[in-house]
Structures are given as structure tokens and as C-alpha cells.
């Protein structure tokens, strides 16, 4: 039995001490539990933060090869908590071999020089075996008495996503730089403080100006001084006006290169503004257009020459023959059409030279460096219209053994001449309208949409407004092609041009050994004829005359209305109309046309293809006229 505390005072003191110690231990226990709880919460919060930021912690006792890493580091590497690899503190095993020496060097420098912090990027291997980029940051937390770090702690962060974006950005910048340096001109950026200074110029400036990017960006006034003195004020006025309105600018002007030669340039640019609308810079592109300006100047000189010829009553306009007032008006319209980019419609009877007029417009326009594609719409069957105009891909249908370009492809950048435009059916009109209005088209068998750049010059001998009323032509299609109309007069309305045309044909059919001639009375006889077949018919008659059929030219079957007696006195009426002098001109022409087609069909044994070719019209036009006149019915 131990003695009681009441019996012995010393025992009472021990009992009081035990009670005090017990209370202290109890409170310490409670405090420790609270501290541990807070510590666990902080650790959990830190762990969650590390996990969400793709980061891990490390602790290195200087002098050892082992570094302690937190569990989140191995999570980044792709390991689950229970998969933590053996010897996981052998951190160097996960480092890319090429980065090993650099990491050791960084840590050695930090220790040897007493540096407080260390930072570097390195590659580390995932569980899957692939490497990714990480950033390491750390600092010394313990040092010896000499200030040398003895313990360092820090963090590693996964920056592979940032590196991927940096790589993408670098590649994008490389491509942009390559593209700008490959452009046939100079891309630039100018900044403004007290005055403009070029901040950037692409490599194209060397070929354009003769100066390098370094020279242009190193001087405030170099490029400004290159601008031709006569253009300088206007250039800056246009730039400042566009900037004030926050609009792009575009202009042509002259510069003097480093070699002292003058060049025409085209410049397009825009202002760069901040969110408050303050001007930061101007950016743009400048290209050499000297060659185009020379062509433009040449065209202007040619137009002036032709206009002077018109004023003096020239006998010809390019390949077009005629000095009559009616033809002078046509020449004037050709000049107007050539200086415009609008679509043109040419009206005229068969044989009046509609294609010659269209070709003259093309040759005098800015599109003359590209193709002039002539299409006889009346000669294309309906089922072939789409493939002819839009082309097709190999294998698109039976017989499509190769890719074939359509008329729109070939005429891209140039002129598409649509003769007998009235023969195109409304369904095809819709597709053509869409193509030329910006909607584009797809070749048969292709899914890519092509956007053609073509100017349409159409021609017809029909009344298109009447076709619109009949529903044979869409109104929207009519208005799209009927912008600049030109009417070519028939030969009967310009008889003064007939001798000129005859002399032209005689010269055309002559050679060095045989100079073709025709008696003056014969020329006057031909002048008195109505020529329903127009210039084409006249050429045919001259050719017949020169081929030895001199007497036949005056025969009523060949040259209707000119018999032996009347040919000496001048004008006469076609056979069958001598007793009907009140017959209208339109009826007379229809009567001749019917007889002429009938005769040509007979000469070709009814072959309509050959007949259409001889008449100079499309097979569909011939078929329409046969039906209209009930020939052979």
C-alpha cells in the first residue's frame, strides 16, 4: 500500500505536480491536434494547388545526388500515387540526357557563387516514354557561415503547353517572314513620333528601291526622299486624309531607286490604332508597276492616235474597214468601251463584223495581255453548254478521260466573247449569271468553287428585249450583259464603205505574182447592191470574182437584183419583188434570206453543218431560221 497524500506533505506536492503536468499535457495534446489538423489542411490545399497548376516541389541537401520531390511531381510524370517508382529520388534518371550536364552546371554555379536563386528549363521523361518541357525555380534556404548554400528548395512547373504555343508562334512568324520576303514588293510598318520613321521593311525593298531593310529603317527620311518631288505632296496628302478618316489608302506614284532610275509603284496601306483610337503606326505594301504603267501609257498613245484618225476621217480602225459617219460612231464607242471594265453588247446583222469589234475592244483594254476567247453560243448543243463553259474533271462522266478547262478558265483575266448570246437557254443563263456576279462555278465532277475574272462582250443579231418579253431570256441576265451597247450598221446603210472593203479584199487576195484588180464599173455595180449578207457576203463575191466567175457575179442567182441592163444603170430590186415596190425592207431581206439559205442547203446536199459553216452562223441559228421560213417543210 502506498501512503496517502494527506498523510505525507511531500506526497501532496507530487500529486499537485502530476495534476499540473497532466493538465499541461492535455492542453498540449489539444493544441497539437489542432496544429496537425491545420497542417493537414494546408498540405491538402498545397497539394491541390500544385495539382491544378501542374507543378511539384523539390528539396535538395547540397552535396548529395538525391533530390526529394513531392508526389505531385510524379503525377505530372504520369504515375499514380501507388505507382511511385523505386529510387524515385534518383531524379536525374528522368532528365533528358542532353539536359543533364546543363542542370548540374546550373546547380554548381548557384552553390559555388553563393547565388540565392536558380532557374532553368529542361526536358523530363513521362511514364509513357515521351519527353516534355519543364521549368525549374529554386532558392537557398540554408547557408553555412561562408554564405555557401547548404540546402535549396523550389518548384518545377509543366510548361509544355506554353512551349507548344511558342513553337507554333515561332513557326507562324517564320512562315510570315518567308512569305513577306518572297512577295514581289515591300511590306512595311512606319511609326510616328514627331515625324514618320520606317520601323520594318521586308527583303523585297532591295529589289524595289535598291536599299536594304537596315538602311530604310535606320534613316527617318530615306524612303520619303525617294518619292518623286512632283508626287511627294500628293502622296502624304492622301495618306493623312485616309488616316484622319480611319480608312485604307491606295495610290500610284513614282520613286527614284538607289541606281537613279525612275519607277512607278502602287502602294496600299492602313493606319493602326489603339483601343482609344490613337494612331500607333501605318502598315502597308508597295509594289513595282512600271511595266503596267508603260502598257497603260502605250494604250493612251494608241487611243490618242486612233481618235486623231477618227477626226480626220480614217478609212480603218485596226482591222475594221470604213470611213462613213456611221462607222466613225462605232469607232468612238469602241474607244469608250475599251477604257471601261463594264460588259458590252454588240448588235448587228450576220456578217457585219461583230467579232472584229469585240476583238478591237479587247486589244485596246487593260486585259489585252490575257486571252480573248470567242464562243459561238448557237453552235453548242444544250447538253454540252455546261461542260464547255465550266470544264470538267477526269472521270466526271463517260468519255471524260482528262481534265478539261472551260471557256471561263481560259478567259480568266481576259475577255469572253459570247456570239449569238440569244441562243443560250434560260437555265444556262442562271449559271453564267452566278459565275460572273461573284458566286463562282464548279467544273463538272469538282467540288471546288472557282471565281472567274472575265469581261463579257456579247453579240447578237436578235432583239434581246423581245426575247425577254417572250421569256426566252431572263431579265436579270439581260441587264447584266446590256450595259454598253454598240450597234454596227449593215452594209446597205454605209454604201460609201463598199469600195474601201473591195480594195481591202483585193489586196488580201493578192500575192507577189498576182495583183488582184476589179473594173471600176464592177465596183460601182456592187456598191448599188443591198448586201443582206453584209461584209461576209461582199467578201464572198469578191473571192468568186477573182476565182474566174466574173460573169456569174452579175447573175441574179449570185447577186440578186443585178441583171445585165440594170447593172449598167445602178440600183434594182431583187427578183420576185419588181412588181411590189411597196414591199418593206424587212420583207425584202426575209425573202432574200429564205432564198439564200435554200440555195446554200441545195449546194451542200442538205448538210446543215456545212451550210451553217458556209453562211458563218451557228447550227442552232440555221435550224431556227429553217423552222421560221418553213424551208424544206
C-alpha positions as CSV (number, residue, x, y, z in Angstrom):
1,X,0.0,0.0,0.0
2,X,1.3,3.4,-1.0
3,X,0.9,6.2,1.6
4,X,-1.9,8.7,1.0
5,X,-1.2,12.2,0.1
6,X,-3.0,13.5,3.2
7,X,-0.7,11.7,5.5
8,X,2.5,13.0,3.9
9,X,3.0,16.6,2.7
10,X,5.6,15.5,0.1
11,X,3.2,13.2,-1.4
12,X,0.7,16.1,-1.7
13,X,3.3,18.2,-3.7
14,X,4.0,15.3,-6.1
15,X,0.2,14.9,-6.6
16,X,-0.1,18.6,-7.4
17,X,2.7,18.4,-9.9
18,X,1.2,15.4,-11.6
19,X,-2.1,17.2,-11.8
20,X,-0.5,20.3,-13.3
21,X,1.6,18.2,-15.7
22,X,-1.5,16.2,-16.7
23,X,-3.4,19.4,-17.5
24,X,-0.5,20.8,-19.5
25,X,-0.2,17.5,-21.4
26,X,-4.0,17.6,-22.1
27,X,-3.9,21.2,-23.4
28,X,-0.7,20.4,-25.4
29,X,-2.4,17.4,-26.8
30,X,-5.4,19.5,-27.9
31,X,-3.1,22.2,-29.3
32,X,-1.1,19.6,-31.2
33,X,-4.3,18.0,-32.7
34,X,-5.4,21.5,-33.8
35,X,-2.0,22.3,-35.2
36,X,-1.9,18.9,-37.0
37,X,-5.3,19.5,-38.4
38,X,-4.3,22.9,-39.7
39,X,-1.1,21.5,-41.1
40,X,-3.0,18.7,-42.9
41,X,-5.4,21.2,-44.3
42,X,-2.6,23.4,-45.5
43,X,-0.9,20.3,-47.0
44,X,-4.1,19.3,-48.8
45,X,-4.6,22.8,-50.1
46,X,-1.0,23.0,-51.2
47,X,-1.3,19.5,-52.9
48,X,-4.5,20.6,-54.7
49,X,-2.8,23.9,-55.8
50,X,0.2,22.0,-57.1
51,X,-2.0,19.5,-58.9
52,X,-4.2,22.2,-60.5
53,X,-1.1,24.2,-61.6
54,X,0.8,21.2,-62.9
55,X,3.7,21.8,-60.5
56,X,5.7,19.9,-58.0
57,X,8.1,20.7,-55.0
58,X,11.7,19.7,-54.6
59,X,14.2,19.8,-51.7
60,X,17.9,19.3,-52.1
61,X,20.5,18.8,-49.5
62,X,23.6,20.3,-51.1
63,X,26.3,17.8,-51.7
64,X,24.1,14.8,-52.4
65,X,22.9,13.4,-55.8
66,X,19.4,12.9,-54.5
67,X,16.6,15.4,-54.5
68,X,13.4,14.8,-52.7
69,X,10.3,15.5,-54.9
70,X,6.7,15.9,-53.9
71,X,4.1,13.4,-55.0
72,X,2.6,16.0,-57.4
73,X,5.9,15.9,-59.4
74,X,5.4,12.2,-60.2
75,X,1.7,12.8,-61.0
76,X,3.0,15.2,-63.7
77,X,5.2,12.3,-65.0
78,X,2.1,10.2,-65.3
79,X,2.5,8.0,-62.2
80,X,-0.5,7.2,-59.9
81,X,0.2,7.6,-56.1
82,X,0.7,3.8,-55.7
83,X,2.9,3.6,-58.8
84,X,5.7,5.8,-57.5
85,X,8.8,4.2,-59.0
86,X,11.6,2.7,-56.9
87,X,14.5,5.0,-56.3
88,X,12.2,7.9,-57.1
89,X,14.6,10.3,-55.6
90,X,17.1,9.5,-58.3
91,X,15.7,12.5,-60.2
92,X,18.4,12.6,-62.8
93,X,17.1,9.3,-64.3
94,X,14.1,11.1,-65.7
95,X,16.0,14.0,-67.2
96,X,16.8,14.1,-70.9
97,X,20.4,13.1,-71.4
98,X,21.1,16.2,-73.4
99,X,20.0,18.4,-70.5
100,X,21.9,16.5,-67.7
101,X,25.1,18.5,-67.9
102,X,23.4,21.9,-68.1
103,X,21.3,21.2,-65.0
104,X,24.4,20.1,-63.0
105,X,26.2,23.2,-64.2
106,X,23.3,25.5,-63.1
107,X,23.3,24.0,-59.6
108,X,27.1,24.1,-59.3
109,X,27.1,27.8,-60.2
110,X,24.4,28.5,-57.6
111,X,26.5,26.8,-54.9
112,X,29.9,28.0,-55.9
113,X,28.9,31.6,-56.3
114,X,26.6,31.7,-53.4
115,X,23.6,32.7,-55.6
116,X,20.3,32.9,-53.8
117,X,18.2,31.6,-56.8
118,X,18.4,29.2,-59.7
119,X,16.1,29.0,-62.8
120,X,16.3,26.9,-65.9
121,X,14.2,24.9,-68.4
122,X,14.7,21.2,-69.0
123,X,13.1,18.1,-70.6
124,X,11.8,15.3,-68.5
125,X,10.6,11.8,-69.4
126,X,7.0,10.8,-68.7
127,X,6.0,7.2,-67.8
128,X,4.8,6.8,-71.4
129,X,8.4,7.4,-72.5
130,X,7.9,10.8,-74.3
131,X,9.7,14.0,-73.1
132,X,8.1,17.3,-72.3
133,X,9.3,20.7,-71.2
134,X,9.5,21.9,-67.5
135,X,10.7,25.0,-65.7
136,X,12.7,24.7,-62.5
137,X,12.9,27.5,-60.0
138,X,14.6,27.3,-56.6
139,X,16.4,29.3,-53.9
140,X,18.8,28.7,-51.0
141,X,17.1,28.4,-47.6
142,X,20.2,27.4,-45.5
143,X,23.8,28.6,-45.8
144,X,27.0,27.9,-43.9
145,X,28.9,30.7,-42.2
146,X,30.7,31.5,-45.5
147,X,27.4,32.1,-47.3
148,X,27.5,28.9,-49.3
149,X,24.1,27.3,-49.8
150,X,23.7,24.0,-47.9
151,X,20.0,23.4,-48.7
152,X,17.9,24.5,-51.6
153,X,14.1,24.1,-52.2
154,X,12.0,25.0,-55.1
155,X,9.3,24.1,-57.6
156,X,9.1,22.5,-61.0
157,X,6.3,23.6,-63.4
158,X,5.0,21.8,-66.5
159,X,5.4,24.4,-69.4
160,X,4.9,22.0,-72.3
161,X,1.7,23.8,-73.4
162,X,3.4,27.1,-73.4
163,X,6.3,25.7,-75.3
164,X,3.9,24.2,-77.9
165,X,2.4,27.6,-78.4
166,X,5.8,29.2,-78.6
167,X,6.7,26.7,-81.3
168,X,3.5,27.3,-83.1
169,X,4.1,31.1,-82.8
170,X,7.7,30.8,-84.0
171,X,6.6,28.7,-87.0
172,X,3.9,31.2,-87.8
173,X,6.4,34.0,-87.6
174,X,8.8,32.1,-89.8
175,X,6.1,31.5,-92.4
176,X,5.0,35.1,-92.3
177,X,8.6,36.3,-92.6
178,X,9.2,33.9,-95.6
179,X,6.0,35.0,-97.2
180,X,6.8,38.7,-96.9
181,X,10.3,38.3,-98.1
182,X,9.0,36.3,-101.1
183,X,6.5,38.9,-102.1
184,X,7.3,40.9,-105.3
185,X,7.4,44.2,-103.4
186,X,8.0,45.7,-100.0
187,X,5.8,45.2,-96.8
188,X,6.4,48.0,-94.3
189,X,5.5,49.5,-91.0
190,X,6.0,53.1,-90.1
191,X,5.7,54.6,-86.6
192,X,5.1,58.3,-85.9
193,X,6.5,60.5,-83.1
194,X,7.4,63.9,-84.3
195,X,7.6,62.6,-87.9
196,X,7.3,59.3,-89.7
197,X,10.0,56.6,-89.4
198,X,10.1,53.2,-91.1
199,X,10.2,50.6,-88.3
200,X,10.1,47.5,-90.5
201,X,10.7,46.7,-94.2
202,X,10.7,43.3,-95.9
203,X,13.5,42.0,-98.0
204,X,11.6,43.0,-101.2
205,X,12.7,46.5,-100.6
206,X,16.1,45.6,-102.0
207,X,14.7,44.8,-105.5
208,X,12.2,47.6,-105.3
209,X,14.4,50.5,-104.1
210,X,18.0,49.2,-104.2
211,X,18.3,49.9,-100.4
212,X,18.4,47.2,-97.7
213,X,15.9,47.0,-94.8
214,X,18.6,48.2,-92.4
215,X,19.2,51.3,-94.5
216,X,15.5,52.1,-94.8
217,X,14.8,51.6,-91.1
218,X,17.9,53.3,-90.0
219,X,17.0,56.6,-91.5
220,X,14.0,58.8,-90.9
221,X,13.9,60.4,-94.4
222,X,15.4,57.9,-96.8
223,X,12.3,56.5,-98.3
224,X,10.4,59.8,-98.2
225,X,13.2,61.3,-100.2
226,X,12.9,58.5,-102.8
227,X,9.4,59.7,-103.7
228,X,9.4,61.8,-106.9
229,X,9.3,65.5,-105.9
230,X,6.2,66.1,-108.1
231,X,4.3,63.3,-106.3
232,X,5.6,63.8,-102.8
233,X,3.0,66.3,-101.6
234,X,0.1,64.4,-103.1
235,X,1.3,61.1,-101.5
236,X,1.4,62.5,-98.0
237,X,-1.9,64.3,-98.5
238,X,-3.6,61.0,-99.5
239,X,-2.1,59.2,-96.5
240,X,-3.0,61.8,-94.0
241,X,-6.6,62.2,-95.4
242,X,-7.1,58.4,-95.1
243,X,-5.7,58.2,-91.6
244,X,-7.9,61.1,-90.5
245,X,-11.0,59.2,-91.7
246,X,-9.6,55.8,-90.4
247,X,-9.8,54.4,-94.0
248,X,-7.3,52.4,-96.1
249,X,-5.3,54.3,-98.7
250,X,-4.3,53.2,-102.2
251,X,-2.3,55.2,-104.8
252,X,0.2,55.2,-107.6
253,X,3.3,57.4,-107.6
254,X,7.0,57.5,-108.8
255,X,10.2,56.8,-106.9
256,X,13.9,57.1,-107.7
257,X,15.9,54.0,-106.9
258,X,19.4,53.8,-105.5
259,X,20.6,53.3,-109.0
260,X,19.0,56.6,-110.1
261,X,16.2,55.1,-112.2
262,X,12.6,56.1,-112.0
263,X,9.9,53.6,-111.2
264,X,6.2,53.6,-110.9
265,X,4.9,52.0,-107.7
266,X,1.5,51.0,-106.3
267,X,1.0,51.4,-102.6
268,X,-1.8,50.2,-100.4
269,X,-1.9,50.6,-96.6
270,X,-3.9,51.4,-93.5
271,X,-3.5,53.1,-90.1
272,X,-3.1,51.0,-86.9
273,X,-5.0,52.4,-83.9
274,X,-5.2,51.6,-80.2
275,X,-8.4,51.0,-78.3
276,X,-8.8,54.7,-77.7
277,X,-8.5,55.5,-81.4
278,X,-5.0,56.9,-81.2
279,X,-2.7,56.3,-84.2
280,X,0.1,53.9,-83.5
281,X,1.5,53.2,-86.9
282,X,0.8,52.7,-90.6
283,X,1.3,49.4,-92.3
284,X,1.1,48.5,-96.0
285,X,2.6,47.1,-99.1
286,X,4.4,48.7,-102.1
287,X,4.9,47.0,-105.5
288,X,6.6,47.9,-108.7
289,X,4.1,48.6,-111.5
290,X,6.4,50.2,-114.0
291,X,5.7,47.6,-116.7
292,X,1.9,48.1,-116.3
293,X,2.3,51.9,-116.5
294,X,4.2,51.5,-119.7
295,X,1.4,49.5,-121.2
296,X,-1.1,52.0,-120.0
297,X,0.9,54.8,-121.5
298,X,1.2,52.9,-124.8
299,X,-2.6,52.4,-124.8
300,X,-3.2,56.0,-124.1
301,X,-1.0,57.0,-127.0
302,X,-2.7,54.5,-129.3
303,X,-6.1,55.8,-128.2
304,X,-5.0,59.4,-129.0
305,X,-3.7,58.2,-132.4
306,X,-7.0,56.5,-133.2
307,X,-9.0,59.5,-132.0
308,X,-7.0,61.7,-134.3
309,X,-7.6,59.3,-137.1
310,X,-11.3,59.4,-136.4
311,X,-11.2,63.2,-136.5
312,X,-9.5,63.1,-139.9
313,X,-12.0,60.5,-141.2
314,X,-9.7,57.5,-141.2
315,X,-10.5,54.7,-143.5
316,X,-9.9,51.9,-141.0
317,X,-9.8,51.2,-137.3
318,X,-7.5,48.3,-136.5
319,X,-8.8,45.5,-138.7
320,X,-12.2,47.2,-139.2
321,X,-12.7,49.0,-142.6
322,X,-14.9,52.0,-143.1
323,X,-14.8,55.8,-143.1
324,X,-18.5,56.5,-143.2
325,X,-20.1,58.6,-140.4
326,X,-21.9,55.5,-139.1
327,X,-18.6,53.7,-138.7
328,X,-16.9,56.7,-137.1
329,X,-19.6,56.5,-134.4
330,X,-18.8,52.8,-133.9
331,X,-15.1,53.6,-133.5
332,X,-15.9,56.2,-130.8
333,X,-18.0,53.6,-128.9
334,X,-15.1,51.1,-129.2
335,X,-12.8,53.6,-127.5
336,X,-15.3,54.2,-124.8
337,X,-15.8,50.5,-124.2
338,X,-12.0,49.9,-124.1
339,X,-11.5,52.4,-121.4
340,X,-14.2,50.8,-119.2
341,X,-14.4,47.4,-117.5
342,X,-18.2,47.2,-118.0
343,X,-19.8,44.4,-120.1
344,X,-20.6,45.2,-123.7
345,X,-23.4,44.0,-126.0
346,X,-22.8,44.3,-129.8
347,X,-25.9,44.4,-132.1
348,X,-25.6,43.8,-135.8
349,X,-26.9,41.6,-138.6
350,X,-24.9,38.5,-139.6
351,X,-21.7,39.3,-141.4
352,X,-21.3,42.9,-140.1
353,X,-18.1,42.2,-138.2
354,X,-19.3,41.9,-134.6
355,X,-16.3,39.7,-133.6
356,X,-13.8,42.3,-135.1
357,X,-15.4,45.0,-132.9
358,X,-15.2,42.8,-129.8
359,X,-11.5,42.0,-130.6
360,X,-10.7,45.6,-131.1
361,X,-12.2,46.4,-127.6
362,X,-10.1,43.7,-126.0
363,X,-6.9,44.7,-127.7
364,X,-7.3,48.3,-126.6
365,X,-8.3,47.4,-123.0
366,X,-6.1,46.7,-120.0
367,X,-7.0,43.0,-120.4
368,X,-5.1,42.7,-123.7
369,X,-2.3,40.7,-122.0
370,X,-4.7,37.9,-121.3
371,X,-6.8,35.7,-123.6
372,X,-9.6,36.7,-126.0
373,X,-11.9,33.7,-126.1
374,X,-14.6,33.7,-128.8
375,X,-17.6,31.4,-128.3
376,X,-20.4,30.8,-130.8
377,X,-23.2,30.1,-128.4
378,X,-25.5,29.0,-131.2
379,X,-23.1,26.2,-132.2
380,X,-23.1,24.4,-128.8
381,X,-25.8,21.9,-128.1
382,X,-27.7,22.5,-124.8
383,X,-26.4,19.3,-123.2
384,X,-22.8,20.5,-123.7
385,X,-23.1,24.1,-122.6
386,X,-22.1,23.5,-119.0
387,X,-19.0,21.4,-119.8
388,X,-17.9,23.9,-122.5
389,X,-18.2,26.9,-120.3
390,X,-17.2,25.4,-116.9
391,X,-14.9,22.5,-117.9
392,X,-14.8,19.1,-116.2
393,X,-12.6,16.8,-114.2
394,X,-11.3,13.5,-115.4
395,X,-13.8,10.7,-114.7
396,X,-16.7,13.1,-114.3
397,X,-18.7,11.2,-116.9
398,X,-18.2,8.6,-119.6
399,X,-15.6,9.8,-122.0
400,X,-14.0,12.4,-119.6
401,X,-10.5,10.9,-119.9
402,X,-8.7,14.0,-119.0
403,X,-9.3,17.3,-117.1
404,X,-10.6,19.9,-119.5
405,X,-10.6,23.7,-118.9
406,X,-13.8,25.5,-119.7
407,X,-14.1,28.8,-121.6
408,X,-14.3,30.7,-118.2
409,X,-11.0,29.2,-117.1
410,X,-9.2,30.0,-120.4
411,X,-10.6,33.6,-120.4
412,X,-9.7,34.3,-116.8
413,X,-8.2,37.7,-116.6
414,X,-9.2,38.4,-120.2
415,X,-12.3,38.7,-122.4
416,X,-15.0,36.2,-123.1
417,X,-16.8,37.0,-126.4
418,X,-20.3,35.4,-126.5
419,X,-21.5,35.5,-130.1
420,X,-25.2,34.7,-130.6
421,X,-25.9,35.3,-126.9
422,X,-29.6,34.9,-127.6
423,X,-29.2,31.2,-128.2
424,X,-28.3,30.4,-124.6
425,X,-31.2,28.8,-122.7
426,X,-32.5,30.3,-119.5
427,X,-31.2,27.5,-117.3
428,X,-27.6,28.2,-118.5
429,X,-28.2,31.9,-118.2
430,X,-28.7,31.4,-114.4
431,X,-25.4,29.6,-114.1
432,X,-23.5,32.1,-116.2
433,X,-25.0,35.0,-114.2
434,X,-24.0,33.4,-110.9
435,X,-20.4,32.9,-112.2
436,X,-19.9,36.4,-113.5
437,X,-21.6,38.1,-110.5
438,X,-19.2,36.6,-107.9
439,X,-20.9,33.4,-107.0
440,X,-18.4,31.3,-108.9
441,X,-18.8,28.0,-110.6
442,X,-17.8,24.4,-110.2
443,X,-16.3,22.3,-113.1
444,X,-18.3,19.1,-113.6
445,X,-17.0,16.5,-111.2
446,X,-15.2,19.0,-109.0
447,X,-16.3,20.3,-105.6
448,X,-14.1,23.4,-105.6
449,X,-15.7,26.7,-106.4
450,X,-13.7,28.8,-108.9
451,X,-14.0,32.6,-109.1
452,X,-13.5,33.8,-112.7
453,X,-12.2,37.3,-113.6
454,X,-13.6,37.8,-117.0
455,X,-15.1,40.7,-119.0
456,X,-18.1,39.7,-121.1
457,X,-18.6,41.1,-124.6
458,X,-21.7,39.6,-126.1
459,X,-23.1,39.9,-129.6
460,X,-26.4,39.1,-131.3
461,X,-28.5,39.8,-134.4
462,X,-31.7,39.3,-132.5
463,X,-33.9,41.7,-130.4
464,X,-33.0,40.8,-126.9
465,X,-35.7,42.9,-125.3
466,X,-38.2,40.9,-127.3
467,X,-36.6,37.7,-126.1
468,X,-37.1,38.9,-122.5
469,X,-40.8,39.6,-123.2
470,X,-41.1,36.1,-124.7
471,X,-39.4,34.5,-121.6
472,X,-36.5,33.2,-123.7
473,X,-34.1,35.4,-121.8
474,X,-34.0,36.2,-118.1
475,X,-34.4,39.9,-117.3
476,X,-31.5,39.8,-114.8
477,X,-29.2,38.2,-117.3
478,X,-30.2,40.8,-119.9
479,X,-29.4,43.7,-117.6
480,X,-26.1,42.1,-116.7
481,X,-24.8,42.0,-120.3
482,X,-26.7,45.0,-121.7
483,X,-24.5,47.8,-120.1
484,X,-22.6,49.3,-123.0
485,X,-24.5,48.7,-126.3
486,X,-22.8,49.1,-129.7
487,X,-24.9,49.0,-132.9
488,X,-23.0,48.0,-136.1
489,X,-24.7,49.4,-139.2
490,X,-25.5,47.0,-142.0
491,X,-23.5,47.4,-145.3
492,X,-26.6,48.8,-147.1
493,X,-26.6,51.8,-144.7
494,X,-22.9,52.7,-145.4
495,X,-22.5,52.2,-149.2
496,X,-19.6,54.6,-149.2
497,X,-17.5,52.0,-147.4
498,X,-18.1,49.3,-150.1
499,X,-15.3,50.4,-152.4
500,X,-12.9,50.5,-149.4
501,X,-13.9,47.0,-148.5
502,X,-13.5,45.7,-152.0
503,X,-10.0,47.3,-152.3
504,X,-9.1,45.7,-149.0
505,X,-10.3,42.2,-150.1
506,X,-8.5,42.6,-153.4
507,X,-5.3,43.4,-151.5
508,X,-5.9,40.5,-149.2
509,X,-6.3,38.0,-152.0
510,X,-3.3,39.3,-154.0
511,X,0.3,37.9,-153.8
512,X,3.7,38.9,-155.2
513,X,3.0,37.3,-158.6
514,X,-0.6,38.3,-159.0
515,X,-2.1,41.7,-158.1
516,X,-5.9,41.4,-157.9
517,X,-7.9,44.1,-159.6
518,X,-11.5,44.8,-160.4
519,X,-13.0,47.3,-163.0
520,X,-14.4,50.5,-161.6
521,X,-17.9,49.9,-163.2
522,X,-18.0,46.5,-161.4
523,X,-17.2,48.2,-158.1
524,X,-19.9,50.7,-158.6
525,X,-22.3,47.9,-159.5
526,X,-21.5,46.1,-156.3
527,X,-22.0,49.4,-154.4
528,X,-25.6,49.6,-155.5
529,X,-26.5,46.2,-154.1
530,X,-28.2,45.8,-150.7
531,X,-25.9,43.1,-149.4
532,X,-28.2,41.3,-146.9
533,X,-25.2,39.1,-146.1
534,X,-23.2,42.3,-145.3
535,X,-19.4,42.3,-145.3
536,X,-19.2,38.5,-145.3
537,X,-21.3,38.3,-148.5
538,X,-19.2,41.0,-150.1
539,X,-16.0,39.2,-149.4
540,X,-17.5,36.0,-150.8
541,X,-18.5,37.8,-154.0
542,X,-15.0,39.4,-154.5
543,X,-13.5,35.9,-154.0
544,X,-15.8,34.5,-156.6
545,X,-14.9,37.2,-159.0
546,X,-11.2,36.6,-158.6
547,X,-11.7,32.8,-158.9
548,X,-12.8,33.3,-162.5
549,X,-16.5,33.6,-162.1
550,X,-16.6,37.2,-163.3
551,X,-19.8,36.9,-165.2
552,X,-21.5,34.9,-162.5
553,X,-21.1,37.7,-160.1
554,X,-23.7,39.7,-162.0
555,X,-26.1,36.7,-162.3
556,X,-29.3,37.2,-160.4
557,X,-28.8,33.9,-158.6
558,X,-25.5,35.0,-157.2
559,X,-26.0,38.8,-156.9
560,X,-29.8,39.2,-156.7
561,X,-31.3,42.3,-158.4
562,X,-28.4,42.9,-160.8
563,X,-29.3,41.9,-164.4
564,X,-27.2,42.9,-167.4
565,X,-29.3,46.0,-168.2
566,X,-29.9,47.2,-164.7
567,X,-26.3,46.7,-163.6
568,X,-25.3,49.5,-166.0
569,X,-27.9,51.9,-164.7
570,X,-27.4,51.2,-161.0
571,X,-30.0,50.2,-158.3
572,X,-32.5,47.4,-158.8
573,X,-34.9,45.2,-156.8
574,X,-34.4,41.5,-156.0
575,X,-36.1,39.1,-158.3
576,X,-39.7,38.5,-157.4
577,X,-40.2,42.0,-156.0
578,X,-40.1,44.0,-159.1
579,X,-43.9,44.4,-159.1
580,X,-44.2,45.0,-155.4
581,X,-42.4,48.3,-154.8
582,X,-44.4,48.9,-151.7
583,X,-42.7,45.9,-150.0
584,X,-40.9,46.9,-146.8
585,X,-37.1,46.5,-146.4
586,X,-37.7,43.9,-143.7
587,X,-39.8,41.7,-146.0
588,X,-37.3,42.0,-148.8
589,X,-34.5,40.9,-146.5
590,X,-36.5,38.0,-145.2
591,X,-37.3,37.0,-148.8
592,X,-33.7,37.1,-149.7
593,X,-32.6,35.2,-146.6
594,X,-35.0,32.4,-147.2
595,X,-33.9,32.0,-150.9
596,X,-30.2,32.3,-149.9
597,X,-30.5,29.6,-147.2
598,X,-32.4,27.4,-149.6
599,X,-29.7,27.8,-152.3
600,X,-26.9,27.1,-149.8
601,X,-28.6,24.0,-148.5
602,X,-29.1,22.7,-152.1
603,X,-25.4,23.3,-152.8
604,X,-24.4,21.3,-149.7
605,X,-26.9,18.5,-150.5
606,X,-28.9,19.4,-147.4
607,X,-26.0,19.1,-145.0
608,X,-26.9,21.7,-142.4
609,X,-23.5,21.6,-140.6
610,X,-21.6,22.5,-143.8
611,X,-24.3,25.1,-144.7
612,X,-24.1,26.8,-141.3
613,X,-20.3,27.0,-141.7
614,X,-20.5,28.5,-145.2
615,X,-23.1,31.0,-144.0
616,X,-21.0,31.9,-141.0
617,X,-23.7,31.2,-138.5
618,X,-24.2,28.5,-135.8
619,X,-26.1,25.3,-136.5
620,X,-28.8,26.2,-134.0
621,X,-29.3,29.6,-135.7
622,X,-29.6,27.9,-139.0
623,X,-32.1,25.4,-137.6
624,X,-34.2,28.3,-136.1
625,X,-34.3,30.1,-139.5
626,X,-35.2,26.9,-141.3
627,X,-38.2,26.5,-139.0
628,X,-39.0,30.2,-139.2
629,X,-39.1,30.1,-143.0
630,X,-40.6,26.6,-143.3
631,X,-37.7,25.6,-145.6
632,X,-37.9,22.0,-146.8
633,X,-41.2,21.6,-145.0
